[in-house]
Amino acid sequence: MEIVVVESYRELSARAAAVVGDEIKKNRRPVLGLATGSTPEGMYAQLVRMFNDEEVDFSNVTTFNLDEYAGLHPEHPQSYHYYMRQHLFDHINIKKENIHIPQCYNQDVSEFCREYDRSVIAAGGVDLQILGIGGNGHIGFNEPGRYLNCLTHLTDLTEDTIKDNSRFFNSPDEVPRQAVTMGMGSIMHAAKILLLASGNSKARAIKHAVGGTITTDFPASLLQLHRDVTLLVDREAAALIEK
Ligand code: GLP
């Protein structure tokens, strides 16, 4: 795992966007795996700027998002569909048919999940997967537990995650209790992974992700088994690995 420590969130966002931009430029049909959450917001803002400055063209880009809450309408302001339109898709020239985001709203979830995995394979797999990390070590919505799923699936969210993510909702009661997420196996199949983390609150998670025991109790620890992971962190998130 390559570890890059930067001074600020601004630098982290610019570096992450540059990695994505390079992938798009060097690949004729780039396939990106995308994450949500507050961490990649700055990266998306940079990518929009790069598009406006004609540094990057999204017309041949295909995207697969990691996850989505179960039961939230795609127009719900806290849905990841909404997030992606707001932060990226509404501002660039990506083709609608090339955008893929898990859905779990009024449909057969297991059939949707199988179809999602088939679409990733049909696109040739993910070239560059962007990841954030949950405070409890979750990746996408692959929550800690005795077992991890390989493929896209419906999952229960842990109390930790519900509490963490309640900051985006009016109250913890409004946070969906389930989500659809790509599985750890699908994520580990990406050719390259870029893991982003910023701030003190991620320092403990980053420490467990980069060293020590590989365990389903801390899903991000599995990334140590991947051959091409770059961890891009600011000083605060790196605090416990720099010591
Ligand atoms: C959510 C998402 C994850 C994300 C995590 C961290 O739970 N499902 O994909 O990595 O939050 O979010 P943040 O970047 O806001 O800390």
py3Dmol code that shows the C-alpha trace and the ligand (Angstrom):
import py3Dmol

protein = """\
ATOM      1  CA  MET A   1       0.000   0.000   0.000  1.00  0.00           C
ATOM      2  CA  GLU A   2       1.369   3.384  -0.966  1.00  0.00           C
ATOM      3  CA  ILE A   3       0.710   6.051   1.661  1.00  0.00           C
ATOM      4  CA  VAL A   4       0.628   9.722   0.688  1.00  0.00           C
ATOM      5  CA  VAL A   5       0.245  12.237   3.517  1.00  0.00           C
ATOM      6  CA  VAL A   6      -0.754  15.780   2.558  1.00  0.00           C
ATOM      7  CA  GLU A   7      -1.063  18.972   4.575  1.00  0.00           C
ATOM      8  CA  SER A   8      -4.692  19.848   4.078  1.00  0.00           C
ATOM      9  CA  TYR A   9      -8.111  18.726   2.871  1.00  0.00           C
ATOM     10  CA  ARG A  10      -7.694  21.096  -0.060  1.00  0.00           C
ATOM     11  CA  GLU A  11      -4.493  19.362  -1.138  1.00  0.00           C
ATOM     12  CA  LEU A  12      -6.087  15.947  -0.635  1.00  0.00           C
ATOM     13  CA  SER A  13      -8.994  16.926  -2.888  1.00  0.00           C
ATOM     14  CA  ALA A  14      -6.720  18.337  -5.612  1.00  0.00           C
ATOM     15  CA  ARG A  15      -4.457  15.251  -5.573  1.00  0.00           C
ATOM     16  CA  ALA A  16      -7.396  12.851  -5.684  1.00  0.00           C
ATOM     17  CA  ALA A  17      -8.948  14.738  -8.603  1.00  0.00           C
ATOM     18  CA  ALA A  18      -5.600  14.657 -10.414  1.00  0.00           C
ATOM     19  CA  VAL A  19      -5.447  10.855 -10.040  1.00  0.00           C
ATOM     20  CA  VAL A  20      -8.976  10.558 -11.450  1.00  0.00           C
ATOM     21  CA  GLY A  21      -8.148  13.017 -14.253  1.00  0.00           C
ATOM     22  CA  ASP A  22      -5.032  11.026 -15.202  1.00  0.00           C
ATOM     23  CA  GLU A  23      -7.027   7.798 -15.323  1.00  0.00           C
ATOM     24  CA  ILE A  24      -9.586   9.411 -17.610  1.00  0.00           C
ATOM     25  CA  LYS A  25      -6.903  10.823 -19.926  1.00  0.00           C
ATOM     26  CA  LYS A  26      -4.882   7.665 -20.316  1.00  0.00           C
ATOM     27  CA  ASN A  27      -7.781   5.247 -20.696  1.00  0.00           C
ATOM     28  CA  ARG A  28      -9.998   5.204 -23.803  1.00  0.00           C
ATOM     29  CA  ARG A  29     -12.980   3.822 -21.879  1.00  0.00           C
ATOM     30  CA  PRO A  30     -12.326   4.552 -18.209  1.00  0.00           C
ATOM     31  CA  VAL A  31     -14.488   2.849 -15.626  1.00  0.00           C
ATOM     32  CA  LEU A  32     -14.560   4.641 -12.273  1.00  0.00           C
ATOM     33  CA  GLY A  33     -15.873   3.332  -8.971  1.00  0.00           C
ATOM     34  CA  LEU A  34     -17.256   6.266  -6.998  1.00  0.00           C
ATOM     35  CA  ALA A  35     -17.867   6.931  -3.330  1.00  0.00           C
ATOM     36  CA  THR A  36     -20.075   9.381  -1.457  1.00  0.00           C
ATOM     37  CA  GLY A  37     -19.810  10.956   2.000  1.00  0.00           C
ATOM     38  CA  SER A  38     -18.236  14.246   2.968  1.00  0.00           C
ATOM     39  CA  THR A  39     -14.647  13.167   2.195  1.00  0.00           C
ATOM     40  CA  PRO A  40     -14.817  13.105  -1.626  1.00  0.00           C
ATOM     41  CA  GLU A  41     -16.865  16.326  -1.931  1.00  0.00           C
ATOM     42  CA  GLY A  42     -13.726  18.433  -2.478  1.00  0.00           C
ATOM     43  CA  MET A  43     -12.454  15.973  -5.094  1.00  0.00           C
ATOM     44  CA  TYR A  44     -15.729  16.238  -7.010  1.00  0.00           C
ATOM     45  CA  ALA A  45     -15.568  20.055  -6.843  1.00  0.00           C
ATOM     46  CA  GLN A  46     -12.065  19.876  -8.352  1.00  0.00           C
ATOM     47  CA  LEU A  47     -13.232  17.507 -11.091  1.00  0.00           C
ATOM     48  CA  VAL A  48     -16.039  19.903 -12.002  1.00  0.00           C
ATOM     49  CA  ARG A  49     -13.495  22.728 -12.161  1.00  0.00           C
ATOM     50  CA  MET A  50     -11.213  20.603 -14.350  1.00  0.00           C
ATOM     51  CA  PHE A  51     -14.144  19.883 -16.674  1.00  0.00           C
ATOM     52  CA  ASN A  52     -15.010  23.598 -16.895  1.00  0.00           C
ATOM     53  CA  ASP A  53     -11.366  24.383 -17.662  1.00  0.00           C
ATOM     54  CA  GLU A  54     -11.454  21.702 -20.398  1.00  0.00           C
ATOM     55  CA  GLU A  55      -8.777  19.654 -18.663  1.00  0.00           C
ATOM     56  CA  VAL A  56     -10.919  16.541 -18.573  1.00  0.00           C
ATOM     57  CA  ASP A  57     -13.676  15.069 -20.721  1.00  0.00           C
ATOM     58  CA  PHE A  58     -16.204  12.649 -19.237  1.00  0.00           C
ATOM     59  CA  SER A  59     -17.898  11.613 -22.483  1.00  0.00           C
ATOM     60  CA  ASN A  60     -16.297   8.137 -22.479  1.00  0.00           C
ATOM     61  CA  VAL A  61     -16.395   7.613 -18.727  1.00  0.00           C
ATOM     62  CA  THR A  62     -18.517   4.918 -17.095  1.00  0.00           C
ATOM     63  CA  THR A  63     -19.190   5.075 -13.361  1.00  0.00           C
ATOM     64  CA  PHE A  64     -20.358   2.635 -10.701  1.00  0.00           C
ATOM     65  CA  ASN A  65     -21.261   3.988  -7.300  1.00  0.00           C
ATOM     66  CA  LEU A  66     -20.556   1.910  -4.235  1.00  0.00           C
ATOM     67  CA  ASP A  67     -23.810   2.135  -2.384  1.00  0.00           C
ATOM     68  CA  GLU A  68     -27.229   3.636  -1.711  1.00  0.00           C
ATOM     69  CA  TYR A  69     -29.612   3.741   1.227  1.00  0.00           C
ATOM     70  CA  ALA A  70     -32.567   1.370   1.053  1.00  0.00           C
ATOM     71  CA  GLY A  71     -35.982   2.956   0.752  1.00  0.00           C
ATOM     72  CA  LEU A  72     -34.867   6.499  -0.094  1.00  0.00           C
ATOM     73  CA  HIS A  73     -36.361   7.884  -3.282  1.00  0.00           C
ATOM     74  CA  PRO A  74     -33.601   8.907  -5.746  1.00  0.00           C
ATOM     75  CA  GLU A  75     -34.857  12.507  -5.394  1.00  0.00           C
ATOM     76  CA  HIS A  76     -34.456  12.452  -1.602  1.00  0.00           C
ATOM     77  CA  PRO A  77     -31.782  15.050  -0.711  1.00  0.00           C
ATOM     78  CA  GLN A  78     -29.883  12.491   1.417  1.00  0.00           C
ATOM     79  CA  SER A  79     -29.929   9.776  -1.225  1.00  0.00           C
ATOM     80  CA  TYR A  80     -26.636   9.056  -2.922  1.00  0.00           C
ATOM     81  CA  HIS A  81     -28.385   9.511  -6.288  1.00  0.00           C
ATOM     82  CA  TYR A  82     -29.088  13.090  -5.292  1.00  0.00           C
ATOM     83  CA  TYR A  83     -25.564  13.553  -3.891  1.00  0.00           C
ATOM     84  CA  MET A  84     -23.945  12.410  -7.123  1.00  0.00           C
ATOM     85  CA  ARG A  85     -26.084  14.715  -9.279  1.00  0.00           C
ATOM     86  CA  GLN A  86     -25.462  17.622  -6.941  1.00  0.00           C
ATOM     87  CA  HIS A  87     -21.689  17.177  -6.657  1.00  0.00           C
ATOM     88  CA  LEU A  88     -20.755  15.796 -10.066  1.00  0.00           C
ATOM     89  CA  PHE A  89     -23.126  14.452 -12.677  1.00  0.00           C
ATOM     90  CA  ASP A  90     -25.205  17.626 -13.198  1.00  0.00           C
ATOM     91  CA  HIS A  91     -22.032  19.577 -13.952  1.00  0.00           C
ATOM     92  CA  ILE A  92     -20.117  17.375 -16.411  1.00  0.00           C
ATOM     93  CA  ASN A  93     -20.646  15.760 -19.806  1.00  0.00           C
ATOM     94  CA  ILE A  94     -21.030  12.149 -18.664  1.00  0.00           C
ATOM     95  CA  LYS A  95     -23.640  10.140 -20.597  1.00  0.00           C
ATOM     96  CA  LYS A  96     -26.656   9.218 -18.458  1.00  0.00           C
ATOM     97  CA  GLU A  97     -26.545   5.622 -19.668  1.00  0.00           C
ATOM     98  CA  ASN A  98     -22.980   5.294 -18.353  1.00  0.00           C
ATOM     99  CA  ILE A  99     -23.963   6.176 -14.767  1.00  0.00           C
ATOM    100  CA  HIS A 100     -24.707   3.287 -12.391  1.00  0.00           C
ATOM    101  CA  ILE A 101     -25.837   3.732  -8.789  1.00  0.00           C
ATOM    102  CA  PRO A 102     -27.286   0.947  -6.645  1.00  0.00           C
ATOM    103  CA  GLN A 103     -31.025   1.282  -6.086  1.00  0.00           C
ATOM    104  CA  CYS A 104     -33.316  -0.104  -3.511  1.00  0.00           C
ATOM    105  CA  TYR A 105     -36.579   1.688  -3.945  1.00  0.00           C
ATOM    106  CA  ASN A 106     -39.708  -0.222  -4.950  1.00  0.00           C
ATOM    107  CA  GLN A 107     -37.972  -3.051  -6.750  1.00  0.00           C
ATOM    108  CA  ASP A 108     -36.664  -6.600  -6.460  1.00  0.00           C
ATOM    109  CA  VAL A 109     -33.392  -5.990  -4.660  1.00  0.00           C
ATOM    110  CA  SER A 110     -31.728  -9.347  -5.239  1.00  0.00           C
ATOM    111  CA  GLU A 111     -32.378  -9.187  -8.997  1.00  0.00           C
ATOM    112  CA  PHE A 112     -31.091  -5.609  -9.020  1.00  0.00           C
ATOM    113  CA  CYS A 113     -27.901  -6.671  -7.202  1.00  0.00           C
ATOM    114  CA  ARG A 114     -27.167  -9.510  -9.654  1.00  0.00           C
ATOM    115  CA  GLU A 115     -27.749  -7.135 -12.580  1.00  0.00           C
ATOM    116  CA  TYR A 116     -25.445  -4.535 -11.013  1.00  0.00           C
ATOM    117  CA  ASP A 117     -22.616  -7.069 -10.724  1.00  0.00           C
ATOM    118  CA  ARG A 118     -23.219  -8.184 -14.326  1.00  0.00           C
ATOM    119  CA  SER A 119     -22.995  -4.555 -15.495  1.00  0.00           C
ATOM    120  CA  VAL A 120     -19.629  -4.082 -13.773  1.00  0.00           C
ATOM    121  CA  ILE A 121     -18.289  -7.183 -15.529  1.00  0.00           C
ATOM    122  CA  ALA A 122     -19.795  -6.121 -18.876  1.00  0.00           C
ATOM    123  CA  ALA A 123     -18.037  -2.752 -18.555  1.00  0.00           C
ATOM    124  CA  GLY A 124     -14.724  -4.598 -18.169  1.00  0.00           C
ATOM    125  CA  GLY A 125     -14.369  -4.069 -14.418  1.00  0.00           C
ATOM    126  CA  VAL A 126     -13.479  -0.965 -12.441  1.00  0.00           C
ATOM    127  CA  ASP A 127     -10.177   0.691 -13.423  1.00  0.00           C
ATOM    128  CA  LEU A 128      -9.999   3.092 -10.485  1.00  0.00           C
ATOM    129  CA  GLN A 129     -12.053   2.740  -7.315  1.00  0.00           C
ATOM    130  CA  ILE A 130     -12.388   5.756  -5.020  1.00  0.00           C
ATOM    131  CA  LEU A 131     -13.091   4.857  -1.403  1.00  0.00           C
ATOM    132  CA  GLY A 132     -13.808   6.640   1.845  1.00  0.00           C
ATOM    133  CA  ILE A 133     -13.759   4.858   5.177  1.00  0.00           C
ATOM    134  CA  GLY A 134     -16.337   4.683   7.945  1.00  0.00           C
ATOM    135  CA  GLY A 135     -15.233   5.336  11.530  1.00  0.00           C
ATOM    136  CA  ASN A 136     -15.903   1.626  12.220  1.00  0.00           C
ATOM    137  CA  GLY A 137     -13.819   0.536   9.230  1.00  0.00           C
ATOM    138  CA  HIS A 138     -16.680   0.049   6.796  1.00  0.00           C
ATOM    139  CA  ILE A 139     -16.028   0.355   3.087  1.00  0.00           C
ATOM    140  CA  GLY A 140     -19.053   1.317   1.003  1.00  0.00           C
ATOM    141  CA  PHE A 141     -21.605  -0.100   3.416  1.00  0.00           C
ATOM    142  CA  ASN A 142     -19.708  -3.327   4.112  1.00  0.00           C
ATOM    143  CA  GLU A 143     -20.137  -3.245   7.850  1.00  0.00           C
ATOM    144  CA  PRO A 144     -17.942  -5.046  10.426  1.00  0.00           C
ATOM    145  CA  GLY A 145     -19.140  -8.527  11.323  1.00  0.00           C
ATOM    146  CA  ARG A 146     -18.395 -12.228  11.275  1.00  0.00           C
ATOM    147  CA  TYR A 147     -18.937 -12.458   7.536  1.00  0.00           C
ATOM    148  CA  LEU A 148     -18.444 -10.170   4.572  1.00  0.00           C
ATOM    149  CA  ASN A 149     -20.311 -10.479   1.290  1.00  0.00           C
ATOM    150  CA  CYS A 150     -18.433 -10.797  -1.942  1.00  0.00           C
ATOM    151  CA  LEU A 151     -21.018  -9.266  -4.284  1.00  0.00           C
ATOM    152  CA  THR A 152     -23.577  -6.451  -4.290  1.00  0.00           C
ATOM    153  CA  HIS A 153     -26.155  -7.016  -1.566  1.00  0.00           C
ATOM    154  CA  LEU A 154     -28.702  -5.539   0.812  1.00  0.00           C
ATOM    155  CA  THR A 155     -27.227  -4.993   4.266  1.00  0.00           C
ATOM    156  CA  ASP A 156     -28.233  -3.824   7.726  1.00  0.00           C
ATOM    157  CA  LEU A 157     -26.422  -0.723   8.944  1.00  0.00           C
ATOM    158  CA  THR A 158     -24.743  -0.871  12.345  1.00  0.00           C
ATOM    159  CA  GLU A 159     -25.690   1.483  15.168  1.00  0.00           C
ATOM    160  CA  ASP A 160     -22.275   3.204  14.769  1.00  0.00           C
ATOM    161  CA  THR A 161     -22.971   3.983  11.133  1.00  0.00           C
ATOM    162  CA  ILE A 162     -26.528   5.135  11.806  1.00  0.00           C
ATOM    163  CA  LYS A 163     -25.158   7.473  14.477  1.00  0.00           C
ATOM    164  CA  ASP A 164     -22.290   8.751  12.276  1.00  0.00           C
ATOM    165  CA  ASN A 165     -24.536   9.363   9.291  1.00  0.00           C
ATOM    166  CA  SER A 166     -27.317  10.972  11.329  1.00  0.00           C
ATOM    167  CA  ARG A 167     -25.452  14.271  10.920  1.00  0.00           C
ATOM    168  CA  PHE A 168     -26.844  14.414   7.372  1.00  0.00           C
ATOM    169  CA  PHE A 169     -30.451  13.862   8.508  1.00  0.00           C
ATOM    170  CA  ASN A 170     -32.788  15.823  10.795  1.00  0.00           C
ATOM    171  CA  SER A 171     -32.633  13.060  13.406  1.00  0.00           C
ATOM    172  CA  PRO A 172     -31.149   9.559  13.846  1.00  0.00           C
ATOM    173  CA  ASP A 173     -34.671   8.139  13.389  1.00  0.00           C
ATOM    174  CA  GLU A 174     -34.658   9.306   9.778  1.00  0.00           C
ATOM    175  CA  VAL A 175     -31.489   7.406   8.849  1.00  0.00           C
ATOM    176  CA  PRO A 176     -32.399   4.311   6.822  1.00  0.00           C
ATOM    177  CA  ARG A 177     -31.553   1.057   8.610  1.00  0.00           C
ATOM    178  CA  GLN A 178     -30.493  -0.744   5.448  1.00  0.00           C
ATOM    179  CA  ALA A 179     -28.511  -0.068   2.305  1.00  0.00           C
ATOM    180  CA  VAL A 180     -27.421  -1.719  -0.922  1.00  0.00           C
ATOM    181  CA  THR A 181     -23.654  -1.908  -1.306  1.00  0.00           C
ATOM    182  CA  MET A 182     -21.121  -3.430  -3.621  1.00  0.00           C
ATOM    183  CA  GLY A 183     -19.454  -6.300  -1.765  1.00  0.00           C
ATOM    184  CA  MET A 184     -15.846  -6.450  -0.621  1.00  0.00           C
ATOM    185  CA  GLY A 185     -15.092  -8.963  -3.386  1.00  0.00           C
ATOM    186  CA  SER A 186     -16.325  -6.566  -6.078  1.00  0.00           C
ATOM    187  CA  ILE A 187     -14.339  -3.723  -4.530  1.00  0.00           C
ATOM    188  CA  MET A 188     -11.175  -5.831  -4.325  1.00  0.00           C
ATOM    189  CA  HIS A 189     -11.522  -6.618  -8.050  1.00  0.00           C
ATOM    190  CA  ALA A 190     -10.847  -2.992  -9.038  1.00  0.00           C
ATOM    191  CA  ALA A 191      -7.513  -2.619 -10.825  1.00  0.00           C
ATOM    192  CA  LYS A 192      -6.535   0.339  -8.617  1.00  0.00           C
ATOM    193  CA  ILE A 193      -7.940   1.706  -5.372  1.00  0.00           C
ATOM    194  CA  LEU A 194      -7.611   5.235  -4.006  1.00  0.00           C
ATOM    195  CA  LEU A 195      -8.624   5.430  -0.342  1.00  0.00           C
ATOM    196  CA  LEU A 196      -9.272   8.927   1.011  1.00  0.00           C
ATOM    197  CA  ALA A 197      -9.437  10.010   4.644  1.00  0.00           C
ATOM    198  CA  SER A 198      -9.407  13.401   6.299  1.00  0.00           C
ATOM    199  CA  GLY A 199      -9.524  14.631   9.884  1.00  0.00           C
ATOM    200  CA  ASN A 200      -8.924  13.365  13.434  1.00  0.00           C
ATOM    201  CA  SER A 201     -12.085  11.304  13.470  1.00  0.00           C
ATOM    202  CA  LYS A 202     -10.544   8.947  10.874  1.00  0.00           C
ATOM    203  CA  ALA A 203      -7.140   8.480  12.547  1.00  0.00           C
ATOM    204  CA  ARG A 204      -8.070   5.302  14.407  1.00  0.00           C
ATOM    205  CA  ALA A 205      -9.742   3.753  11.367  1.00  0.00           C
ATOM    206  CA  ILE A 206      -6.700   4.509   9.215  1.00  0.00           C
ATOM    207  CA  LYS A 207      -4.392   2.938  11.753  1.00  0.00           C
ATOM    208  CA  HIS A 208      -6.372  -0.319  11.608  1.00  0.00           C
ATOM    209  CA  ALA A 209      -6.723  -0.158   7.831  1.00  0.00           C
ATOM    210  CA  VAL A 210      -3.016   0.014   7.056  1.00  0.00           C
ATOM    211  CA  GLY A 211      -1.468  -2.303   9.610  1.00  0.00           C
ATOM    212  CA  GLY A 212      -2.141  -5.203  11.866  1.00  0.00           C
ATOM    213  CA  THR A 213      -4.792  -7.866  11.725  1.00  0.00           C
ATOM    214  CA  ILE A 214      -6.795  -8.458   8.573  1.00  0.00           C
ATOM    215  CA  THR A 215     -10.279  -9.161   9.831  1.00  0.00           C
ATOM    216  CA  THR A 216     -13.933  -8.981   8.791  1.00  0.00           C
ATOM    217  CA  ASP A 217     -14.436  -7.038  12.027  1.00  0.00           C
ATOM    218  CA  PHE A 218     -12.651  -4.201  10.270  1.00  0.00           C
ATOM    219  CA  PRO A 219     -13.498  -4.438   6.553  1.00  0.00           C
ATOM    220  CA  ALA A 220     -10.964  -1.780   5.470  1.00  0.00           C
ATOM    221  CA  SER A 221      -8.165  -4.045   6.759  1.00  0.00           C
ATOM    222  CA  LEU A 222      -8.817  -6.314   3.760  1.00  0.00           C
ATOM    223  CA  LEU A 223      -7.411  -3.593   1.512  1.00  0.00           C
ATOM    224  CA  GLN A 224      -3.963  -4.713   2.693  1.00  0.00           C
ATOM    225  CA  LEU A 225      -4.477  -7.734   0.417  1.00  0.00           C
ATOM    226  CA  HIS A 226      -4.957  -5.616  -2.714  1.00  0.00           C
ATOM    227  CA  ARG A 227      -1.933  -5.121  -4.940  1.00  0.00           C
ATOM    228  CA  ASP A 228      -2.516  -1.476  -5.942  1.00  0.00           C
ATOM    229  CA  VAL A 229      -3.934   0.677  -3.159  1.00  0.00           C
ATOM    230  CA  THR A 230      -2.961   4.280  -2.565  1.00  0.00           C
ATOM    231  CA  LEU A 231      -3.975   5.798   0.731  1.00  0.00           C
ATOM    232  CA  LEU A 232      -4.269   9.577   0.462  1.00  0.00           C
ATOM    233  CA  VAL A 233      -4.646  11.188   3.885  1.00  0.00           C
ATOM    234  CA  ASP A 234      -4.175  14.529   5.537  1.00  0.00           C
ATOM    235  CA  ARG A 235      -1.925  14.893   8.613  1.00  0.00           C
ATOM    236  CA  GLU A 236      -4.828  14.578  11.039  1.00  0.00           C
ATOM    237  CA  ALA A 237      -6.079  11.299   9.602  1.00  0.00           C
ATOM    238  CA  ALA A 238      -2.477  10.046   9.468  1.00  0.00           C
ATOM    239  CA  ALA A 239      -1.771  11.009  13.103  1.00  0.00           C
ATOM    240  CA  LEU A 240      -1.657   7.431  14.462  1.00  0.00           C
ATOM    241  CA  ILE A 241       0.354   5.945  11.595  1.00  0.00           C
ATOM    242  CA  GLU A 242       2.999   8.664  11.544  1.00  0.00           C
ATOM    243  CA  LYS A 243       3.993   8.161  15.168  1.00  0.00           C
TER     244      LYS A 243
END
"""
ligand_1 = """\
16
GLP
C -20.850 6.413 4.276
C -20.594 5.759 2.939
C -19.155 5.341 2.771
C -18.237 6.456 3.197
C -18.455 6.754 4.646
C -17.559 7.840 5.193
O -21.244 5.542 5.262
N -21.422 4.631 2.716
O -18.928 4.959 1.431
O -16.901 6.100 2.962
O -19.800 7.164 4.796
O -18.156 9.076 5.010
P -17.499 10.469 5.287
O -16.579 10.709 4.132
O -18.646 11.430 5.306
O -16.790 10.377 6.571
"""
view = py3Dmol.view(width=600, height=400)
view.addModel(protein, "pdb")
view.setStyle({"model": 0}, {"cartoon": {"style": "trace"}})
view.addModel(ligand_1, "xyz")
view.setStyle({"model": 1}, {"stick": {}})
view.zoomTo()
view.show()
